[in-house]
Amino acid sequence: MTETPVGDAPLLRLRGVAKHFGPVQALSGVDLDIPVGQVTALVGDNGAGKSTLIKSISGIWAIDGGQVQWKGKPVHLSSPRDAAHLGIATVYQDLALCDNLDIVQNMFLGREVVKSRLLDEGSMEKTAGRTLSDLSVTTVRSVRQLVGSLSGGQRQAVAVARAVMEDAELVILDEPTAALGVSQTAMVLDLVKKLRDRGIAVLIISHNLNDVFAVADRIAVLHLGKMARSAPRAELDTQSVVELITTGATSQAAATKG
């Protein structure tokens, strides 16, 4: 049975998270809340700390300070297995798909279904097809199609479907629309909305602010390893987000302080 967050606690809460690599402070005092069933966009310039943050959440790098809470309870993410056990799935930009294998083989790679010491191909095909159908992925001709023959948007869909099939409650998407055309980008953004509609929290990392404002419920801006602002989308506009990305503050905030 899936546990629910304690009280009004977000699904994932970071408080004062810090990470350094030798003398380089990659993250410093980062606070971030990721609510259940919402899309949170993480933006920032190159070197702002986005990759470090998602790899810390994914258990690849252990944090050096601060606290991580999952459903209101402190947790330690010391490995990707820890994150997966909680229900955190990360789809990196390279997608980690095998072009020479078909969709079913990719979705079940490393966790194949075996029956009477033989691969249960029928069961895996049905599960893969049902998962893609639930996400409204209708452009794939067959679940036995080689991944190497898929478009960029279809490949993203397969990678996301694999994460959802693992009962993920938080899906992290690293630049999911990078290098995609208009129609493929629209397909991926629809997929993000579908995840939200299913009650799955999404943390999307993107440089494309049009995509961010198209799907995000909340926007978090990192600047030089610190959280410059995290707020509902309605409280921000493109100009203010650009200012936060480039300077760590907004002219409106500066005027208020003055």
C-alpha positions in Angstrom: 0.0 0.0 0.0 1.4 3.4 -1.0 2.0 5.8 1.9 0.6 9.3 1.7 2.5 12.4 2.7 2.2 13.4 6.4 -0.2 16.3 6.8 0.3 18.9 4.1 3.9 17.8 3.5 5.0 17.8 -0.2 6.1 14.5 -1.8 9.7 15.6 -1.7 11.2 18.3 0.5 14.8 19.6 0.4 16.0 21.8 3.2 19.5 23.4 3.3 20.9 20.8 0.8 24.6 21.3 0.1 27.1 19.5 -2.1 30.7 20.2 -2.8 33.4 18.6 -5.0 36.7 19.5 -3.3 36.9 23.2 -3.0 33.9 23.8 -5.4 30.6 24.4 -3.7 28.1 23.0 -6.3 25.0 23.4 -4.1 24.6 25.7 -1.0 21.5 25.8 1.3 19.0 24.7 -1.4 15.4 24.5 -0.3 12.9 22.9 -2.7 9.4 21.4 -2.3 8.0 19.1 -5.0 4.2 18.6 -4.4 2.3 15.5 -5.3 0.8 15.4 -8.8 2.3 18.7 -10.0 4.9 19.6 -12.5 7.9 21.5 -11.1 10.3 23.0 -13.6 13.9 23.4 -12.6 15.8 26.1 -14.6 19.1 27.8 -14.4 22.2 28.7 -16.5 24.9 26.2 -17.2 26.8 25.6 -14.0 23.9 26.6 -11.8 23.8 23.2 -10.1 20.8 21.6 -11.9 22.6 18.4 -12.7 24.1 18.1 -9.3 20.7 18.6 -7.7 18.9 15.9 -9.7 21.8 13.5 -9.3 21.6 14.1 -5.5 17.8 13.4 -5.6 18.4 10.4 -7.7 20.9 8.9 -5.2 24.0 9.1 -7.5 25.7 11.6 -5.2 25.1 11.8 -1.5 24.5 15.3 -0.2 27.1 16.8 2.2 24.6 18.8 4.2 20.9 19.6 4.8 18.0 17.2 4.8 15.9 15.3 2.3 12.3 14.4 3.3 10.0 12.0 1.4 6.4 12.2 2.4 7.3 14.2 5.5 9.9 11.7 6.7 13.7 12.1 6.6 15.5 9.8 4.2 19.0 9.2 3.1 19.6 8.7 -0.6 23.0 7.0 -0.9 22.4 5.1 -4.1 20.0 5.0 -7.1 18.5 1.9 -5.6 17.5 4.0 -2.5 15.8 6.5 -4.8 14.1 3.8 -6.9 12.8 2.1 -3.7 11.1 5.3 -2.6 9.5 5.7 -6.1 11.9 8.2 -7.7 12.7 7.5 -11.4 15.1 9.7 -13.4 15.1 9.9 -17.2 18.4 11.4 -18.2 19.0 13.2 -21.5 20.7 10.2 -23.1 17.7 8.0 -22.1 19.8 4.9 -21.5 18.0 3.0 -24.2 19.5 0.1 -26.3 18.9 0.8 -30.0 19.4 -2.8 -31.0 16.6 -4.0 -28.7 12.8 -3.6 -29.2 10.5 -1.5 -27.0 9.5 -4.5 -24.8 13.1 -5.6 -24.3 14.1 -2.0 -23.3 11.2 -1.6 -20.9 11.9 -4.9 -19.1 15.7 -4.8 -19.4 17.2 -6.2 -16.2 13.8 -7.2 -14.8 12.4 -9.6 -17.3 9.3 -11.7 -16.4 10.1 -15.4 -16.3 7.6 -18.2 -16.3 8.7 -21.9 -16.0 12.3 -20.7 -16.5 11.4 -19.1 -19.9 10.8 -15.4 -20.7 7.1 -14.7 -20.5 7.0 -12.7 -23.7 3.3 -12.5 -23.8 3.0 -11.0 -20.4 5.7 -8.4 -21.1 4.2 -7.4 -24.4 0.8 -6.8 -22.8 2.2 -4.8 -19.9 4.4 -2.7 -22.2 1.4 -2.1 -24.6 -0.9 -1.2 -21.7 1.5 1.2 -20.2 2.1 3.1 -23.5 -1.7 3.1 -24.0 -2.3 4.6 -20.6 0.1 7.4 -21.4 -1.7 7.9 -24.7 1.3 7.0 -26.8 -0.3 6.0 -30.0 2.3 6.7 -32.6 4.4 3.6 -32.1 3.5 0.9 -34.7 4.4 -2.1 -32.5 5.9 -2.8 -29.1 8.3 -5.0 -31.0 9.7 -2.1 -33.0 13.4 -1.6 -32.5 14.1 1.5 -30.4 16.7 2.5 -32.9 14.0 3.2 -35.4 11.9 5.5 -33.2 11.8 9.3 -33.3 13.1 11.4 -30.5 9.7 11.9 -29.0 8.9 8.2 -29.2 12.2 7.4 -27.5 11.3 9.8 -24.7 7.9 8.1 -24.4 9.5 4.7 -24.0 11.9 5.9 -21.4 9.1 7.5 -19.4 6.9 4.5 -19.8 9.7 2.3 -18.3 9.8 4.7 -15.3 6.1 4.6 -14.8 6.0 0.8 -15.1 8.2 0.8 -12.0 5.5 2.5 -10.0 7.4 5.8 -9.9 5.7 8.6 -7.8 8.2 11.2 -8.9 9.6 11.2 -12.4 12.6 13.5 -13.1 13.0 14.5 -16.8 16.4 15.9 -17.8 16.0 18.2 -20.9 13.3 16.0 -22.4 12.7 18.2 -25.4 16.3 19.1 -26.3 17.0 18.7 -30.0 13.3 17.8 -30.8 11.2 19.3 -33.5 7.9 21.1 -32.9 5.6 18.1 -33.2 7.9 15.8 -31.2 8.2 18.5 -28.5 4.4 18.8 -28.3 4.2 15.0 -27.9 6.6 15.0 -25.0 4.9 17.9 -23.3 1.5 16.1 -23.6 3.2 13.1 -22.0 4.3 15.3 -19.1 0.7 16.5 -18.6 -0.5 12.9 -18.8 1.8 12.0 -15.9 0.4 14.9 -13.9 -3.1 13.8 -14.6 -2.2 10.4 -13.2 -1.2 12.0 -9.9 2.6 11.5 -10.6 4.9 14.4 -9.6 7.2 15.6 -12.3 10.5 17.5 -12.0 11.5 18.7 -15.4 14.8 20.3 -16.2 14.7 22.6 -19.2 16.4 25.5 -20.9 13.3 26.2 -23.0 11.1 28.7 -21.1 8.3 28.2 -23.6 8.1 24.6 -22.6 8.4 25.4 -19.0 5.5 27.9 -19.0 3.5 25.4 -21.1 3.5 22.6 -18.5 4.9 23.7 -15.1 2.7 24.3 -12.1 5.8 25.6 -10.2 9.1 27.0 -11.3 12.4 26.8 -9.3 15.4 28.8 -10.4 18.9 27.9 -9.4 21.7 30.5 -9.6 25.3 29.6 -8.8 24.3 26.6 -6.6 21.6 28.5 -4.6 17.8 28.6 -5.0 17.1 32.1 -6.3 13.3 31.6 -6.3 10.7 28.8 -6.1 7.1 29.8 -6.7 3.9 28.9 -8.5 4.0 29.7 -12.2 1.3 32.3 -11.8 3.7 34.4 -9.7 6.4 34.5 -12.4 6.7 35.6 -16.0 9.4 35.0 -18.6 11.2 38.3 -17.9 11.5 37.6 -14.2 12.7 34.0 -14.7 15.4 35.3 -17.2 16.5 37.8 -14.6 16.6 35.2 -11.9 18.6 32.8 -14.1 21.2 35.5 -15.0 21.5 37.5 -11.8 19.8 35.5 -9.1 17.3 38.3 -8.4 14.6 40.3 -10.2 14.4 44.1 -10.7 11.0 44.0 -8.9 12.6 42.3 -5.9 15.4 44.9 -5.9 12.9 47.7 -6.1 11.0 46.3 -3.2 14.2 46.1 -1.1 15.1 49.7 -2.0 
